[in-house]
Amino acid sequence: MKTYLSFITPAIVCLAAFLSGCATSDKTDWKVLQEDAYHNRFSYDTKSVERTPAGTLKAWASSNGSRYLYDIDCKNKKMRILEGHGADPDKWFDVLSNSGDQLLYDEVCR
């Protein structure tokens, strides 16, 4: 009985790890919007985009491994960062041309 349990327990742990990995991979879909020669990336999670009651769009973005939750006002071409390094939910800023923010805006507001 002891030998049987020593085989079954690791098998169950491996199966659980595999299934949890499959479940989390279905919840996100990261699309790279920009990558430079040094492999610095700016990307966003296509499955995270959602419309808010205020008529803006929320989306998760990643810049070199740091994640940010953006709130995007497509009509007025403004954004704010709700979560992440330097987040200031009260501060809206203009979308700057030729920036990662512009790429995100173009992608989700089309």
PyMOL commands that set and color helices and strands:
alter all, ss='L'
color gray80, all
select helices_A, chain A and resi 2-25+46-48+100-108
alter helices_A, ss='H'
color red, helices_A
select strands_A, chain A and resi 30-35+41-45+50-51+57-63+66-73+78-83+93-94
alter strands_A, ss='S'
color yellow, strands_A
deselect
rebuild
show_as cartoon
